[in-house]
Amino acid sequence: MKLNVEVESRSYVTQPRDESDPWDRDNTAQSVHGVRVFVDDPKIQSWSSWGYPDIDLDVEVGDIVYVVLLRYSTGDTFGNDDGEYAVADAFTDKELANELEEWYRRWTSSDYLMSRNGKSVPFTGEFKGKEYRIPWAGYFEHFENVEIYDCLVEEA
């Protein structure tokens, strides 16, 4: 069954832009307040989970799934945005969610910092035969955390 993941978050300014600098912008941060999982409803045209991978699990309303949420910062020359998030995947088996968490943490070691050893974090990688995006790959991006949320599957 297709699932949709909704991340409840708020964005706020951590440092206002410098009004004297026409190129500057606000620095922002996101706080996550919860994660909810719904069964797919074809009547609903838009979900707040835009951009998340298709999550297709053998579950029913009332089951528990484990959502792996990636936290990272991004930005540009003019400011930065902390606490960004992306849903990596969801599992019915907590052990698989923990394994994916550890796999993601592998891409945060000093071996993959751009400034060392000529290596950098790849934009995607393979875990158990499935390709996953690594959102902190890039010049302005940085890893913050991997979080696992236990979620009750709800009706849409």
C-alpha positions as CSV (number, residue, x, y, z in Angstrom):
1,M,0.0,0.0,0.0
2,K,1.3,3.4,-0.9
3,L,1.9,5.7,2.1
4,N,2.2,9.4,2.4
5,V,4.4,11.0,5.1
6,E,3.6,14.4,6.6
7,V,6.3,16.3,8.5
8,E,4.9,18.9,10.9
9,S,7.5,21.7,11.0
10,R,8.0,25.4,11.5
11,S,10.5,27.7,10.0
12,Y,11.9,30.8,11.8
13,V,14.6,33.4,11.3
14,T,17.8,32.8,13.4
15,Q,19.6,35.9,12.1
16,P,17.9,38.7,10.2
17,R,19.5,39.9,7.0
18,D,21.8,42.9,7.1
19,E,19.7,45.7,5.7
20,S,22.9,47.5,4.5
21,D,23.9,44.6,2.4
22,P,21.7,44.2,-0.7
23,W,22.9,40.6,-1.2
24,D,22.4,39.3,2.3
25,R,19.4,37.3,3.3
26,D,17.8,35.9,6.5
27,N,19.4,32.8,8.1
28,T,16.6,30.4,8.9
29,A,16.0,27.1,10.8
30,Q,13.4,24.5,10.7
31,S,12.0,22.7,13.8
32,V,10.2,19.4,13.4
33,H,7.2,18.9,15.7
34,G,6.0,15.5,14.5
35,V,5.8,13.0,11.7
36,R,2.5,11.4,10.6
37,V,1.9,8.5,8.1
38,F,-1.3,8.1,6.1
39,V,-2.5,5.5,3.6
40,D,-2.7,6.8,0.1
41,D,-5.9,8.3,-0.9
42,P,-6.3,8.9,-4.7
43,K,-8.9,11.6,-4.1
44,I,-6.3,13.8,-2.4
45,Q,-4.5,15.9,-5.0
46,S,-1.6,17.2,-3.0
47,W,0.3,16.1,0.1
48,S,2.8,18.1,2.1
49,S,5.3,15.3,1.5
50,W,6.2,16.5,-1.9
51,G,9.6,15.2,-3.0
52,Y,9.7,12.2,-0.7
53,P,10.3,8.8,-2.2
54,D,7.4,6.5,-3.0
55,I,6.9,4.5,0.1
56,D,5.1,1.3,-0.6
57,L,4.7,-1.0,2.4
58,D,2.4,-4.0,3.2
59,V,0.6,-2.2,6.1
60,E,-2.9,-1.4,7.3
61,V,-4.4,1.4,9.2
62,G,-3.3,1.0,12.9
63,D,0.1,-0.6,12.1
64,I,3.4,1.0,13.2
65,V,6.0,2.1,10.7
66,Y,9.4,3.6,11.3
67,V,10.2,6.8,9.3
68,V,13.8,7.7,8.7
69,L,14.1,11.5,8.7
70,L,17.4,13.2,7.5
71,R,18.3,16.5,9.0
72,Y,20.9,18.8,7.4
73,S,21.8,22.4,6.7
74,T,22.0,24.1,3.4
75,G,22.5,27.6,2.1
76,D,24.4,29.8,-0.3
77,T,26.9,32.6,-0.3
78,F,24.3,34.9,1.2
79,G,22.9,32.9,4.2
80,N,22.2,29.5,5.6
81,D,19.2,27.3,6.5
82,D,19.5,24.9,9.4
83,G,17.3,22.0,10.3
84,E,16.2,21.2,6.8
85,Y,14.7,17.7,6.5
86,A,14.0,14.9,4.0
87,V,12.2,11.6,4.5
88,A,14.6,8.9,3.4
89,D,12.2,5.9,3.8
90,A,9.9,4.1,6.1
91,F,9.9,0.5,7.3
92,T,7.8,-2.0,9.2
93,D,10.9,-3.4,10.7
94,K,12.7,-1.1,13.2
95,E,16.0,-3.1,12.6
96,L,15.9,-2.0,8.9
97,A,15.3,1.6,9.9
98,N,18.3,1.4,12.3
99,E,20.5,-0.1,9.6
100,L,19.5,2.7,7.2
101,E,20.3,5.2,9.9
102,E,23.8,3.7,10.3
103,W,24.3,3.6,6.5
104,Y,23.6,7.4,6.4
105,R,25.9,8.1,9.3
106,R,28.7,6.4,7.3
107,W,28.5,9.5,4.9
108,T,29.2,11.9,7.8
109,S,32.7,10.7,8.7
110,S,35.8,12.8,8.2
111,D,36.8,10.4,5.4
112,Y,34.1,12.1,3.3
113,L,34.6,15.7,4.1
114,M,35.4,17.7,1.0
115,S,38.6,19.2,2.6
116,R,40.2,15.8,3.3
117,N,41.6,13.0,1.1
118,G,40.1,14.5,-2.1
119,K,36.9,12.7,-1.3
120,S,33.4,14.1,-1.0
121,V,30.0,12.7,0.0
122,P,28.2,11.3,-3.1
123,F,24.8,12.7,-4.0
124,T,23.3,9.2,-4.0
125,G,24.3,5.8,-2.7
126,E,22.9,2.3,-2.6
127,F,21.5,0.5,0.4
128,K,20.1,-3.0,0.1
129,G,19.6,-2.6,-3.6
130,K,17.8,0.7,-3.4
131,E,19.2,4.1,-4.4
132,Y,19.0,6.8,-1.7
133,R,19.7,10.6,-1.9
134,I,22.3,12.0,0.5
135,P,21.0,15.6,0.9
136,W,24.2,16.9,2.7
137,A,26.3,16.3,-0.4
138,G,27.4,19.7,-1.7
139,Y,29.5,22.7,-0.9
140,F,27.0,24.5,1.4
141,E,25.3,21.4,2.8
142,H,26.2,19.8,6.2
143,F,24.9,16.8,8.1
144,E,23.0,17.4,11.3
145,N,21.2,14.2,12.3
146,V,19.3,11.1,11.3
147,E,16.1,10.6,13.3
148,I,13.7,7.6,13.4
149,Y,10.0,8.3,14.2
150,D,7.7,5.5,15.3
151,C,4.4,6.4,13.5
152,L,0.9,4.9,13.6
153,V,-0.5,4.5,10.1
154,E,-3.6,6.6,9.9
155,E,-6.5,7.0,7.4
156,A,-6.2,9.9,5.0
